[in-house]
Amino acid sequence: MGEGDSYLSLSVMTRKFLFYSSLVVGSVALAIPVAPVCAQHEVSAEQLLSAPVVGVGGAIHEIIGSKAGQRRLKDAAALRAFYQARGYEPYWVGRSRVKSNARDMLKILEKSWTHGLNPYSYHLKEIYGLMDKDEEAQLADLDVLLSDSYLRLAQDLTGIRVNPVSLKSHRRYWRAPLAGEYLFERLNAQRDVGDLIESFEPRGQTYKTVQSELIRLVNSKPEAYEAVLPIRMSGLLHPNERDKAVPDLRVRLAVDGPQSEDEYLYDDKLAAAIIRFQRENGLKDDGIVGRQTLDIMNISRQNKILQLIANLERLRWVEEEKPDHFVVVNIPSAMLWAVEDGRVAFEMPVIVGRQKRPTNIFRAEIHGVRFNPDWTVPPTIKKDDILPKLREDPEYLSHKGMQLIGGVGDEAMTLDPLAFDWENITAEELKGLRMVQIPGAHNPLGQIRVLMPNAYNIYLHDTNERHYFERANRAASSGCVRMKDPERMARFILKHKPGWDDEDLASLVQSGRTRDIFIPDPIPVYLLYYTVWMNDQGELVYGQDLYGFDDNLIKMLKDIDGIFIPVDNT
């Protein structure tokens, strides 16, 4: 079945639908008396707008003006201004019939599931019940509902719909939906509603690929291997070891029977399939079946559909237009991309926050680079990591080349850690102490830190623990993002600074002195959370929901208007 064949066609009722949340919608046609025709005499434009309106337009006027009508509308003020500008002339219907643009809009609403949206959140049931009616009150109701549906869909396609606090983020970092007044101005100015809605859709290749994958999965049947999911193991599985899960692993990867009589032996043939699977899914291709590999193997078709819906939602949060230079960090894949003139200049592995200390998702601006940074220990690390070590060894700070500082400004002074009773120190006393790691080999920021002020105090930096880059799971930091090649990032940031010479970088690092180099034009940096992404071959990769943010987002979307997945039972 082609992509065009996958769209719903409610008009011929060829599909049944499956809801993943309870949704109750109704349609009440309002019987509204027609306003009398006013006597003909010269009136001002202001008087004309306030004059009684007759026919379908009069019924529209009554719907928008009633409290019951306004409760159904997302932006009653914008809708009122839209119809006032038209003199309450209906947009979607004529005197006794439905216009072609109304049927076009219905088809668009029917297809909204291809964006991971719920068609029934756009009055679809009510609209369908009114499409063949010819009474003025019903036509007016239909016109208003179609206008409100247009607004709702356009806003859902152009900005964030949820409060992302539980996703370690804030609304201010993401696109706000387009304003109702602007959307209705566009509707009045453009004839083809299909072209108009298409202009609001994200244009990025990743979005289009994820959308096509959603359509493909919805129109495909569950895979045969789903009968053995979820596959469970007690621990890591290495080649040539035995486990009761091995037969299920063979089914999952479509590997023929065992090479020996021992069906539970993890043999070479299965290992080759495991390695290929890991490589295709952005995992370390070592043939070891651990939690990451098993989690992705256990993703069913239904899980994938929900994962795609969550990622389509997040992809709509980021602005379409970006500057010539910007940086992207995708947390689940633990990768960084530096983009220059619309192309990826380079990519590098990074280390991101572990599950208990997740990296926030947000947008910031890079203002420069700090060489040989010092490091003030954040409150959480001070309390949860450093304090227990001081209780074991009061000289811990000295061993690590760290200073203990009390007071601020001119009253700040270096203190002796041995003078404190770390066993009985209060939270308030600990709060008043700063622990500062001076530049050097022990500094967890390494030799380079990216200057990117933000509310979370999270930034990109070098590291003195480079062995973490060899791990398959690179979620190991306390929230900040550690870069594998910080010098390359510094060159990218400083490249266009007037008077900058790359040869200066080595001397700045080797000096051992802390120095900030600022750039005149800030560079946007996006810390994102995409659990599906495209690899170098343009193929879609399903990753791990590292922090459970996909599950949280799906729950929020269910609460807003339900998750909708069409099911073909024909």
URTAKA-V389605 format. One record per residue. N is the residue number from 0. NEAR is the number of other ideal C-beta (glycine too) atoms within 8 Angstrom. Layout:
BEGIN
n:N near:NEAR
n:N near:NEAR
END
This chain:
BEGIN
n:0 near:4
n:1 near:5
n:2 near:6
n:3 near:5
n:4 near:7
n:5 near:10
n:6 near:9
n:7 near:10
n:8 near:8
n:9 near:10
n:10 near:5
n:11 near:5
n:12 near:5
n:13 near:5
n:14 near:12
n:15 near:6
n:16 near:9
n:17 near:8
n:18 near:10
n:19 near:8
n:20 near:8
n:21 near:5
n:22 near:10
n:23 near:4
n:24 near:9
n:25 near:6
n:26 near:9
n:27 near:5
n:28 near:10
n:29 near:13
n:30 near:4
n:31 near:11
n:32 near:3
n:33 near:9
n:34 near:9
n:35 near:6
n:36 near:5
n:37 near:6
n:38 near:3
n:39 near:3
n:40 near:4
n:41 near:2
n:42 near:6
n:43 near:5
n:44 near:5
n:45 near:6
n:46 near:8
n:47 near:9
n:48 near:8
n:49 near:5
n:50 near:8
n:51 near:8
n:52 near:11
n:53 near:9
n:54 near:9
n:55 near:12
n:56 near:14
n:57 near:16
n:58 near:16
n:59 near:15
n:60 near:12
n:61 near:12
n:62 near:13
n:63 near:14
n:64 near:6
n:65 near:9
n:66 near:5
n:67 near:7
n:68 near:14
n:69 near:9
n:70 near:6
n:71 near:8
n:72 near:11
n:73 near:7
n:74 near:8
n:75 near:9
n:76 near:7
n:77 near:13
n:78 near:16
n:79 near:9
n:80 near:10
n:81 near:13
n:82 near:14
n:83 near:9
n:84 near:7
n:85 near:9
n:86 near:9
n:87 near:11
n:88 near:7
n:89 near:12
n:90 near:12
n:91 near:12
n:92 near:13
n:93 near:7
n:94 near:5
n:95 near:5
n:96 near:7
n:97 near:11
n:98 near:9
n:99 near:5
n:100 near:10
n:101 near:13
n:102 near:10
n:103 near:11
n:104 near:13
n:105 near:14
n:106 near:9
n:107 near:12
n:108 near:13
n:109 near:13
n:110 near:10
n:111 near:13
n:112 near:14
n:113 near:10
n:114 near:10
n:115 near:10
n:116 near:10
n:117 near:12
n:118 near:13
n:119 near:12
n:120 near:11
n:121 near:12
n:122 near:11
n:123 near:15
n:124 near:10
n:125 near:12
n:126 near:15
n:127 near:9
n:128 near:8
n:129 near:14
n:130 near:11
n:131 near:5
n:132 near:10
n:133 near:7
n:134 near:7
n:135 near:11
n:136 near:11
n:137 near:11
n:138 near:17
n:139 near:19
n:140 near:16
n:141 near:16
n:142 near:14
n:143 near:14
n:144 near:13
n:145 near:14
n:146 near:15
n:147 near:13
n:148 near:14
n:149 near:13
n:150 near:15
n:151 near:11
n:152 near:14
n:153 near:13
n:154 near:13
n:155 near:12
n:156 near:11
n:157 near:10
n:158 near:11
n:159 near:11
n:160 near:8
n:161 near:9
n:162 near:6
n:163 near:12
n:164 near:6
n:165 near:7
n:166 near:10
n:167 near:10
n:168 near:10
n:169 near:8
n:170 near:8
n:171 near:4
n:172 near:8
n:173 near:12
n:174 near:10
n:175 near:7
n:176 near:11
n:177 near:10
n:178 near:7
n:179 near:12
n:180 near:8
n:181 near:8
n:182 near:14
n:183 near:14
n:184 near:8
n:185 near:9
n:186 near:13
n:187 near:10
n:188 near:5
n:189 near:9
n:190 near:4
n:191 near:7
n:192 near:13
n:193 near:8
n:194 near:8
n:195 near:11
n:196 near:13
n:197 near:7
n:198 near:6
n:199 near:9
n:200 near:9
n:201 near:9
n:202 near:6
n:203 near:8
n:204 near:6
n:205 near:10
n:206 near:13
n:207 near:10
n:208 near:11
n:209 near:14
n:210 near:11
n:211 near:9
n:212 near:11
n:213 near:14
n:214 near:11
n:215 near:8
n:216 near:11
n:217 near:11
n:218 near:9
n:219 near:6
n:220 near:3
n:221 near:7
n:222 near:6
n:223 near:6
n:224 near:10
n:225 near:9
n:226 near:6
n:227 near:8
n:228 near:10
n:229 near:4
n:230 near:12
n:231 near:5
n:232 near:9
n:233 near:4
n:234 near:4
n:235 near:6
n:236 near:12
n:237 near:8
n:238 near:8
n:239 near:6
n:240 near:8
n:241 near:7
n:242 near:10
n:243 near:5
n:244 near:10
n:245 near:15
n:246 near:9
n:247 near:9
n:248 near:15
n:249 near:13
n:250 near:11
n:251 near:11
n:252 near:11
n:253 near:7
n:254 near:8
n:255 near:4
n:256 near:4
n:257 near:10
n:258 near:6
n:259 near:6
n:260 near:4
n:261 near:7
n:262 near:8
n:263 near:8
n:264 near:12
n:265 near:14
n:266 near:11
n:267 near:7
n:268 near:9
n:269 near:13
n:270 near:11
n:271 near:8
n:272 near:11
n:273 near:13
n:274 near:11
n:275 near:9
n:276 near:12
n:277 near:13
n:278 near:8
n:279 near:8
n:280 near:10
n:281 near:8
n:282 near:11
n:283 near:6
n:284 near:8
n:285 near:7
n:286 near:10
n:287 near:8
n:288 near:11
n:289 near:9
n:290 near:6
n:291 near:10
n:292 near:13
n:293 near:11
n:294 near:9
n:295 near:12
n:296 near:11
n:297 near:10
n:298 near:9
n:299 near:9
n:300 near:10
n:301 near:7
n:302 near:9
n:303 near:11
n:304 near:12
n:305 near:11
n:306 near:14
n:307 near:14
n:308 near:13
n:309 near:15
n:310 near:13
n:311 near:14
n:312 near:13
n:313 near:12
n:314 near:13
n:315 near:14
n:316 near:9
n:317 near:11
n:318 near:5
n:319 near:7
n:320 near:3
n:321 near:7
n:322 near:6
n:323 near:5
n:324 near:10
n:325 near:10
n:326 near:15
n:327 near:10
n:328 near:15
n:329 near:13
n:330 near:15
n:331 near:12
n:332 near:10
n:333 near:11
n:334 near:10
n:335 near:15
n:336 near:11
n:337 near:12
n:338 near:12
n:339 near:9
n:340 near:5
n:341 near:5
n:342 near:6
n:343 near:7
n:344 near:7
n:345 near:9
n:346 near:7
n:347 near:11
n:348 near:9
n:349 near:14
n:350 near:13
n:351 near:13
n:352 near:11
n:353 near:9
n:354 near:7
n:355 near:4
n:356 near:9
n:357 near:12
n:358 near:13
n:359 near:10
n:360 near:13
n:361 near:12
n:362 near:9
n:363 near:10
n:364 near:9
n:365 near:14
n:366 near:9
n:367 near:11
n:368 near:12
n:369 near:13
n:370 near:15
n:371 near:12
n:372 near:13
n:373 near:9
n:374 near:9
n:375 near:8
n:376 near:11
n:377 near:8
n:378 near:6
n:379 near:8
n:380 near:10
n:381 near:13
n:382 near:10
n:383 near:7
n:384 near:9
n:385 near:12
n:386 near:12
n:387 near:8
n:388 near:9
n:389 near:13
n:390 near:7
n:391 near:6
n:392 near:7
n:393 near:8
n:394 near:8
n:395 near:12
n:396 near:12
n:397 near:8
n:398 near:7
n:399 near:8
n:400 near:10
n:401 near:12
n:402 near:8
n:403 near:12
n:404 near:12
n:405 near:9
n:406 near:7
n:407 near:4
n:408 near:5
n:409 near:3
n:410 near:6
n:411 near:8
n:412 near:7
n:413 near:5
n:414 near:10
n:415 near:5
n:416 near:13
n:417 near:6
n:418 near:5
n:419 near:9
n:420 near:5
n:421 near:10
n:422 near:5
n:423 near:5
n:424 near:9
n:425 near:6
n:426 near:6
n:427 near:6
n:428 near:8
n:429 near:11
n:430 near:7
n:431 near:6
n:432 near:11
n:433 near:8
n:434 near:13
n:435 near:11
n:436 near:15
n:437 near:9
n:438 near:10
n:439 near:8
n:440 near:5
n:441 near:9
n:442 near:15
n:443 near:9
n:444 near:12
n:445 near:12
n:446 near:11
n:447 near:17
n:448 near:12
n:449 near:14
n:450 near:12
n:451 near:11
n:452 near:6
n:453 near:9
n:454 near:5
n:455 near:7
n:456 near:6
n:457 near:11
n:458 near:11
n:459 near:16
n:460 near:15
n:461 near:11
n:462 near:12
n:463 near:9
n:464 near:7
n:465 near:7
n:466 near:6
n:467 near:11
n:468 near:9
n:469 near:4
n:470 near:9
n:471 near:8
n:472 near:7
n:473 near:12
n:474 near:11
n:475 near:9
n:476 near:13
n:477 near:10
n:478 near:10
n:479 near:11
n:480 near:15
n:481 near:14
n:482 near:14
n:483 near:9
n:484 near:8
n:485 near:13
n:486 near:9
n:487 near:9
n:488 near:16
n:489 near:13
n:490 near:10
n:491 near:13
n:492 near:12
n:493 near:13
n:494 near:7
n:495 near:7
n:496 near:9
n:497 near:4
n:498 near:4
n:499 near:10
n:500 near:5
n:501 near:6
n:502 near:6
n:503 near:8
n:504 near:11
n:505 near:7
n:506 near:8
n:507 near:11
n:508 near:11
n:509 near:6
n:510 near:9
n:511 near:6
n:512 near:7
n:513 near:9
n:514 near:9
n:515 near:9
n:516 near:12
n:517 near:7
n:518 near:13
n:519 near:5
n:520 near:5
n:521 near:7
n:522 near:12
n:523 near:12
n:524 near:15
n:525 near:10
n:526 near:13
n:527 near:11
n:528 near:11
n:529 near:13
n:530 near:15
n:531 near:12
n:532 near:13
n:533 near:9
n:534 near:8
n:535 near:3
n:536 near:4
n:537 near:6
n:538 near:7
n:539 near:9
n:540 near:12
n:541 near:10
n:542 near:14
n:543 near:8
n:544 near:11
n:545 near:13
n:546 near:9
n:547 near:7
n:548 near:14
n:549 near:12
n:550 near:8
n:551 near:10
n:552 near:13
n:553 near:12
n:554 near:8
n:555 near:11
n:556 near:15
n:557 near:10
n:558 near:6
n:559 near:9
n:560 near:7
n:561 near:14
n:562 near:12
n:563 near:13
n:564 near:10
n:565 near:10
n:566 near:8
n:567 near:7
n:568 near:5
n:569 near:4
END
